[in-house]
Amino acid sequence: MVQVLEKYQCPYSDPFPIKIDPFEFTISGETLEKWKETNKLETNISAEQAFNKFKEKYQISNTDIQEARKIMGIRYLLVQNGYSSTKSVQISKSITREAVSEFSESSEKFAGINIVVEPVRQYPLGNLASHILGYASQIDAEEYETRKETYGQNDLIGKTGIEYVFEEYLKGKNGIKQLDMAVDGTTTAEYVSKEATAGADIVLTIDANLQKITENALSANIQKIASGGFGQKFNTNAGACVVMNVNTGEILAMASYPDYYPEDFVGGISEANWAKYRDNASKPLVNKATQNSYSPGSTFKMVTAIAGLESGTINLQTRINDTGTYRKYSDYQPKCWNRSGHGYMDVTSAIEQSCNYFFYDTADRMGIDTLAKYAKYFGLGSKTGVELQSETQGVLASKETRAIVHPNDAYWNPGFTLQAAIGQNDNEFSPVQMARYISILANGGKQIDVTLIKTIRKSDGTEASKEEIDQFVNKKLGLTQQNNDEGIQLNQKNLNAILQGMKSVTSDGAGTAYATFRNFNISVGGKTGSAEAPNNQTHAWFVGFAPFEKPEIAIVTVVENGGHGNYTAEVARDIMAEYFGMNTQNIEENMTAVPYIEIMR
């Protein structure tokens, strides 16, 4: 058998931990000691002595040491995996057609050997949506111990992403095939005694084409910033982007850069590929849209504005004189980014020109408790419940969280309120949280449930109810229902004033994203942000929605150490152009096209 596999260069399993020429153990340390103990070998036995012990144990009479070693490897594999007449062991996979032919034509020489055709998990779109889909790989020993009744030792199981969360739906149920065998192990007959049940189809809210555009736009933007394409270079190689339906909370696209290839993990990841992912400082296996949180900077200012208006601290006619430096407190006097000051501003113009001073004063008047209350209404500092593992909760600056984050310095002083007002201090939120926040702003203040799941179609033709899906996800991920509204009813006039300021960011010459959207055919509401981060970094944000008159989508982009928020506005512009059909020209329907469906498992 081994000769045939080697003849056609087919890889095969050989876990025996001794190699020859020269004799050496391939394992060491505690692993080697445990192996010797398990196999009842002396602690000081040499590799050659151990080899001869196994040769005698397996009754291998072949005098050719090379051939004896090959036989020993297969025998060891069979013993380790508990081979019997009712339990098979996989020796090789993905063998060549020539090897299949030789085994089939000479079956009498290979008693007990069966060639089995198995479905293979493939990702035909490569790395597209890798952080959403996740990956499946061979079940490990710990997983197998708890799932012996439904899984075999060689089965694939979801490890991350949708593959992990909905594994129980995707897998289906195994059938039973009964085999009649001769005494030499040859199969003489087979029949199905229990039909297998196919797994369910998980239908995502993701638009595959929009997902591709989003990933490409984010990647291109990061590379442009890193190369100095905007006039100044920033050392960046990571970021995230989320596109959300503002009315339903459905995620239409979600990108995290850099990403990875799920297919690398299917058959067991190679050392080279694992090292490539593990040692990459930009952490390609981390979904930065849901698992990382960042200070939001000026993109938080709409929260401060709505809190001030709704609490009655300010009104639509309130004008605050920005003198450049906020001097109320002798021990902390922060400056506006415009060091000479903007002069008198109302809430709309303060958002348009991102006037720090206006929001310092507004927050100082109302206090941190009121600010935190309205931030919670927009879901900031709490998980969205998106159907992916390890979602971060983020951190919302408040007296309560300061006691947790800074237990040795829990006192809240007024300067912290000023910092929180412009999205600094302890404030850190994930891009998907920020997308929910902007969606609620754009849809008139309506709470939404963030989701990646359109529906689940079971093999019997029925669909899982939303209640069933929610209960399953909450149990799988350990989530609890959260109520963020706190009885708040937002005044539409106040919202309109804030949204008008966001529109001016993209449409007025003084707006920080005007240069990106000045010739755009659709009106956009937006806000840029440059947030200070550890190690002298500045994270770059753009948040926006469109169309302004009747919002459909919200887009949030963050680039780690991207320098300036206006740099990232290009990502949103390119995604909006695709979503609203502005890239479509001379479409001709292909009447010969074949429909394509990707089967997850």
SVG drawing of the C-alpha trace seen along z (x, -y; Angstrom):
<svg xmlns="http://www.w3.org/2000/svg" viewBox="-41 -85 64 100">
<polyline fill="none" stroke="black" stroke-width="0.4" points="0.0,0.0 2.7,-2.5 4.6,-1.7 1.6,-2.7 1.1,-5.9 4.8,-6.8 4.8,-5.8 2.1,-8.5 3.5,-11.0 0.4,-10.7 1.0,-12.0 0.0,-9.6 -0.2,-9.7 2.8,-8.5 2.7,-9.6 5.4,-7.1 7.9,-9.4 11.1,-7.7 13.1,-8.3 16.0,-6.3 19.4,-7.1 20.3,-8.1 17.9,-6.8 16.3,-9.8 13.1,-10.6 11.0,-13.3 9.6,-14.4 11.3,-15.6 11.0,-16.8 7.8,-15.9 6.1,-14.7 8.8,-12.1 8.7,-11.0 5.0,-10.6 5.2,-8.6 7.7,-6.2 5.6,-5.8 2.4,-5.2 4.2,-2.5 5.9,-0.9 9.4,-1.7 12.4,-2.4 13.1,-6.1 16.7,-5.8 15.9,-3.7 17.5,-4.9 15.6,-5.6 17.2,-2.5 16.2,-0.3 12.7,-1.6 12.5,-1.0 13.5,2.7 11.0,3.1 8.1,2.0 9.5,4.1 9.2,7.1 5.8,6.0 4.3,5.7 6.0,8.9 7.7,7.2 10.0,9.7 11.2,7.5 14.9,7.1 15.0,3.9 15.1,1.2 13.5,-1.4 10.6,0.9 10.3,2.0 10.0,-1.7 7.2,-2.3 5.2,0.7 5.8,-0.3 4.3,-3.8 1.1,-2.4 0.7,0.2 1.3,-2.5 -1.3,-4.7 -3.9,-1.9 -3.2,-1.0 -3.3,-4.7 -6.7,-5.2 -8.3,-2.0 -8.7,-0.3 -11.2,2.6 -13.5,4.4 -16.2,1.8 -14.0,-1.3 -11.9,-2.5 -8.8,-4.7 -7.9,-7.3 -4.4,-6.7 -4.3,-9.1 -6.5,-11.8 -6.6,-13.6 -4.9,-10.7 -4.3,-10.9 -6.5,-9.2 -3.6,-6.9 -3.4,-5.6 -7.2,-5.1 -7.0,-3.1 -4.2,-0.9 -5.9,-0.2 -9.2,0.6 -7.7,2.8 -5.7,4.8 -8.2,4.9 -7.4,8.5 -3.9,7.4 -5.2,4.7 -7.7,6.5 -9.4,4.1 -8.5,1.0 -11.4,-1.1 -11.4,-4.2 -14.0,-6.7 -15.2,-9.8 -15.8,-12.5 -17.1,-16.1 -14.4,-18.7 -14.9,-22.1 -13.9,-24.7 -14.0,-28.5 -14.4,-29.4 -14.3,-33.1 -10.9,-32.8 -10.5,-35.3 -13.8,-37.2 -15.7,-37.8 -13.2,-35.5 -13.9,-37.1 -17.6,-36.7 -17.6,-33.1 -14.8,-31.9 -13.3,-28.5 -13.8,-24.9 -11.1,-22.4 -10.7,-18.9 -12.3,-18.3 -9.7,-18.2 -9.5,-15.7 -11.3,-17.9 -14.2,-18.6 -14.4,-15.0 -14.7,-13.8 -17.9,-15.9 -19.4,-15.1 -18.7,-11.4 -22.3,-10.7 -22.6,-13.0 -19.0,-13.4 -16.2,-11.1 -12.6,-11.7 -11.9,-13.0 -15.0,-15.3 -14.7,-19.0 -16.2,-21.4 -16.6,-25.1 -13.9,-27.0 -14.7,-30.7 -17.2,-33.0 -20.6,-31.8 -19.0,-28.3 -18.6,-28.2 -21.7,-29.9 -24.1,-27.9 -22.2,-24.6 -25.2,-22.7 -27.4,-23.9 -24.8,-23.5 -23.7,-19.9 -26.9,-18.0 -27.2,-14.4 -25.2,-11.4 -26.8,-8.4 -25.9,-4.7 -24.5,-2.5 -24.2,1.2 -21.4,3.2 -21.1,6.9 -17.5,8.0 -15.6,11.2 -13.1,12.6 -10.2,10.9 -11.8,7.5 -13.2,7.2 -16.6,5.5 -19.1,7.8 -22.2,5.7 -23.5,2.4 -26.8,0.7 -28.2,-2.3 -30.1,-1.6 -30.6,-5.2 -30.7,-8.2 -28.5,-11.2 -30.1,-14.6 -28.6,-17.6 -27.6,-20.6 -29.4,-23.9 -28.6,-26.8 -27.5,-29.9 -28.6,-32.9 -26.6,-36.0 -27.5,-39.6 -24.2,-40.2 -24.3,-41.4 -21.3,-39.5 -20.5,-42.2 -20.8,-45.0 -18.6,-43.0 -15.9,-42.7 -16.1,-46.5 -15.9,-47.2 -12.8,-45.0 -11.1,-46.5 -11.9,-50.1 -10.6,-49.6 -7.4,-47.8 -6.7,-50.5 -7.3,-53.3 -4.9,-51.8 -2.2,-51.3 -2.7,-54.9 -2.3,-56.3 0.7,-54.2 2.4,-55.3 1.8,-59.0 -0.9,-59.3 -2.6,-62.1 0.6,-64.0 1.8,-62.5 2.8,-59.0 1.4,-57.1 2.6,-53.7 -0.7,-51.8 -1.6,-48.3 -4.9,-47.6 -8.5,-48.8 -12.2,-47.9 -15.4,-49.0 -19.1,-48.2 -22.0,-48.9 -25.4,-48.7 -29.0,-49.1 -30.1,-52.0 -33.7,-50.8 -33.2,-47.1 -29.8,-46.7 -28.8,-44.2 -25.1,-44.2 -24.6,-44.5 -20.8,-44.3 -18.2,-44.0 -14.4,-44.1 -11.4,-43.7 -7.9,-44.3 -5.7,-42.3 -7.7,-39.1 -6.9,-35.5 -7.8,-32.4 -10.2,-30.1 -9.1,-27.2 -5.7,-27.3 -7.3,-25.7 -9.5,-23.0 -7.0,-20.1 -5.0,-21.3 -2.9,-24.5 0.7,-24.2 3.4,-25.5 4.4,-28.1 0.9,-29.5 0.3,-29.4 3.5,-31.3 2.5,-33.9 -0.8,-34.6 0.5,-34.3 3.5,-36.5 1.8,-39.3 1.7,-42.3 -1.5,-43.4 -3.3,-40.3 -5.1,-39.1 -7.1,-36.5 -8.8,-39.2 -12.1,-40.6 -11.4,-44.3 -15.0,-45.3 -16.3,-43.3 -13.4,-42.3 -11.4,-45.5 -12.5,-48.8 -11.1,-52.3 -11.5,-55.8 -14.0,-57.4 -12.7,-61.0 -14.8,-63.6 -17.3,-61.0 -18.7,-60.9 -19.7,-64.6 -23.2,-63.9 -23.8,-62.1 -22.7,-65.1 -24.9,-67.3 -28.1,-65.2 -27.5,-64.8 -27.2,-68.6 -30.3,-69.3 -32.5,-66.6 -31.5,-67.4 -32.3,-71.1 -28.7,-72.0 -28.5,-73.8 -31.1,-74.5 -31.1,-75.1 -30.5,-78.8 -27.7,-78.4 -24.4,-80.0 -21.1,-79.3 -18.1,-81.5 -15.0,-79.4 -12.0,-81.4 -9.6,-78.6 -8.8,-77.5 -11.3,-76.3 -10.2,-78.1 -12.8,-77.2 -10.5,-74.9 -7.1,-76.0 -5.6,-72.5 -6.9,-71.5 -7.4,-73.9 -7.8,-71.9 -7.6,-73.7 -9.8,-73.5 -8.1,-72.1 -8.5,-75.7 -6.1,-77.3 -7.4,-80.8 -11.0,-79.7 -14.1,-79.5 -16.0,-82.3 -19.7,-82.0 -21.2,-78.7 -24.5,-76.9 -24.8,-73.1 -25.1,-72.6 -22.0,-74.6 -20.1,-73.1 -20.6,-69.6 -19.7,-70.9 -16.4,-72.4 -15.9,-69.9 -15.4,-72.6 -14.0,-71.0 -14.7,-74.1 -18.5,-73.9 -18.6,-70.3 -16.4,-71.0 -18.8,-73.6 -21.9,-71.6 -20.7,-68.5 -19.4,-70.6 -22.8,-72.1 -24.8,-68.8 -22.2,-66.5 -20.9,-63.0 -24.0,-61.2 -26.3,-62.8 -23.7,-62.3 -23.3,-58.6 -27.1,-58.1 -27.5,-59.2 -24.5,-57.3 -26.1,-54.2 -29.2,-54.9 -27.1,-54.6 -25.7,-51.3 -22.2,-52.6 -20.4,-50.6 -22.6,-47.5 -22.4,-44.5 -24.6,-44.7 -25.4,-41.0 -24.1,-40.4 -23.9,-36.6 -20.1,-36.3 -18.0,-35.0 -15.8,-37.2 -17.5,-40.5 -16.1,-43.3 -18.3,-45.3 -16.1,-48.4 -15.8,-51.0 -18.1,-53.9 -16.6,-56.7 -18.5,-57.2 -18.0,-57.3 -19.0,-53.6 -16.5,-52.4 -13.7,-54.6 -13.9,-52.7 -13.4,-49.5 -10.8,-50.6 -8.8,-52.7 -9.5,-51.2 -6.5,-53.0 -7.6,-56.4 -11.4,-56.1 -12.2,-59.8 -14.0,-61.5 -12.8,-65.1 -14.4,-67.6 -11.5,-67.3 -12.5,-63.8 -16.0,-65.0 -14.4,-67.4 -12.3,-64.6 -15.3,-62.3 -17.3,-65.0 -15.0,-64.7 -14.7,-60.9 -11.6,-60.5 -10.9,-59.6 -12.0,-55.9 -14.4,-55.9 -13.6,-53.0 -16.1,-51.4 -16.0,-48.8 -16.8,-49.7 -20.0,-47.6 -21.2,-49.5 -20.4,-52.8 -22.4,-51.6 -25.4,-51.0 -25.0,-54.4 -24.9,-56.2 -27.9,-54.1 -30.0,-55.1 -29.1,-58.8 -30.0,-58.5 -33.3,-56.6 -34.8,-59.1 -33.8,-57.6 -35.3,-54.1 -33.6,-51.2 -32.5,-48.4 -31.2,-44.8 -27.9,-44.3 -27.7,-41.0 -25.8,-39.1 -28.6,-36.5 -31.4,-36.9 -32.9,-33.5 -32.0,-29.8 -33.5,-27.3 -33.8,-23.8 -33.5,-20.6 -37.2,-20.0 -38.0,-23.2 -39.0,-25.2 -37.3,-28.3 -36.2,-29.0 -38.1,-31.8 -36.4,-34.9 -37.1,-33.8 -35.5,-30.4 -32.4,-32.0 -32.1,-34.6 -32.4,-32.0 -29.9,-29.8 -27.3,-32.6 -27.8,-34.0 -27.2,-30.6 -24.2,-29.8 -22.5,-33.1 -23.7,-33.7 -25.5,-36.9 -28.2,-38.6 -30.9,-40.9 -30.1,-44.6 -32.5,-47.5 -30.8,-50.8 -33.7,-53.1 -34.2,-54.1 -37.5,-55.6 -35.8,-58.2 -37.9,-59.7 -35.7,-61.9 -37.0,-65.2 -36.9,-65.1 -36.1,-68.8 -33.0,-68.2 -32.0,-65.3 -32.5,-67.3 -30.1,-70.0 -27.4,-67.5 -28.0,-65.7 -27.8,-69.0 -24.4,-69.6 -23.3,-66.1 -24.5,-67.1 -22.5,-70.3 -19.4,-68.1 -19.6,-66.7 -21.4,-69.5 -20.1,-72.8 -16.7,-74.2 -15.7,-74.4 -16.7,-70.7 -13.8,-68.3 -15.0,-65.8 -16.0,-68.3 -13.1,-67.6 -14.1,-63.9 -17.8,-64.4 -18.0,-67.8 -18.8,-66.3 -20.8,-63.3 -24.3,-62.8 -26.0,-61.8 -26.3,-63.9 -24.4,-62.4 -24.3,-63.0 -20.9,-62.4 -18.4,-63.1 -14.6,-62.7 -12.6,-61.9 -9.0,-61.7 -8.6,-59.9 -5.5,-59.9 -4.4,-56.3 -1.5,-54.7 2.1,-54.8 1.5,-58.2 -0.9,-56.8 -3.9,-58.6 -6.8,-56.4 -8.7,-57.8 -12.5,-57.6 -15.2,-58.4 -18.9,-57.8 -21.7,-58.6 -25.1,-57.8 -26.9,-58.2 -29.1,-59.4 -29.4,-62.3 -33.1,-62.9 -34.2,-59.3 -31.3,-57.3 -30.8,-53.7 -27.2,-52.8 -24.7,-53.8 -21.0,-53.3 -18.3,-53.4 -14.6,-53.1 -11.6,-53.2 -7.9,-52.9 -5.5,-52.2 -2.9,-55.1 -4.5,-56.5 -3.6,-60.0 -6.6,-62.1 -10.3,-61.2 -10.8,-62.9 -8.4,-60.4 -10.9,-57.5 -13.9,-59.3 -12.9,-57.8 -13.8,-54.3 -17.4,-55.4 -17.6,-57.3 -16.5,-54.2 -19.0,-51.9 -21.8,-54.4 -21.0,-54.7 -21.4,-50.9 -24.5,-50.6 -26.4,-53.3 -25.4,-52.1 -23.2,-55.0 -20.5,-52.5 -23.0,-50.8 -22.6,-51.4 -23.9,-49.7 -25.2,-46.6 -26.1,-43.7 -27.9,-40.7 -26.0,-37.4 -28.7,-34.9 -26.2,-32.0 -25.2,-32.6 -25.5,-29.7 -26.9,-30.4 -24.3,-29.9 -24.9,-28.9 -22.1,-28.4 -22.7,-25.5 -21.2,-26.1 -21.4,-22.5"/>
</svg>
